[in-house]
Amino acid sequence: ALTLREGDAVMGVVPLDAAADVLLVSRNGMSVRFHADGVPTQGRTAGGVKGMTLDLSDRILWVGQPAAADQLLLFTERGFGKRVPYTDYEPQARGGKGVKTFYYQKSGSNGTRIAGAALITAPGQTVVIHQKTSQPTQLSADEVILQSKQDRGMPYVMALMDDTVTGVSLA
């Protein structure tokens, strides 16, 4: 169904609404929002089109088509999190490097990469923060502060030593 280059992998398949924008978020904290109607239709054996240009050490962590009222919940591996309104992401050209969606401290105290993301579509949704060795932590998405893309997040999960955050899911 798809021709993949060496080193590429399919992380998931989502239905595409040509009337809505697509948002991509990478592990290193970069993001691109582009118009879905700019993605050309291709044949079964095509290799696809580039959604985002990634650094060699980066990879796509999350992709979706949020609605205007939605928010993106982001957590770093050090337990810092924030909610970002979808409207903070301005449309750009598909295939670019994007813009930062999480700013890290130079010391790395708030993290060095995004460990998990979830789309918040309604108030009061419960999210589960998964860690390497600790039990998962449940909290209401409303407890996580609403910040802009330029902010550094706030600590919500104790990620001590190598017990890092490994993912985020909706309950």
Disulfide bonds with the S-S distance in Angstrom:
none
